[in-house]
Amino acid sequence: MRILFLLILLANVWAYALGQGWLGVRPGDESRTVVQELNADKVTLGR
């Protein structure tokens, strides 16, 4: 029973770390970076 509890606890910590971006790019942010890279040529500097 303790092993099952520890496995569930570790899975929750892993899911939280993934959602916070501790393990790399957050899953929801991947599409935003691709869109930003595709529109990089449209960036202009204004005065």
Secondary structure, 3 states (H helix, E strand, C coil): CHHHHHHHHHHHHHHHHHHHCCCCCCHHHHHHHHHHHHCHHHCCCCC
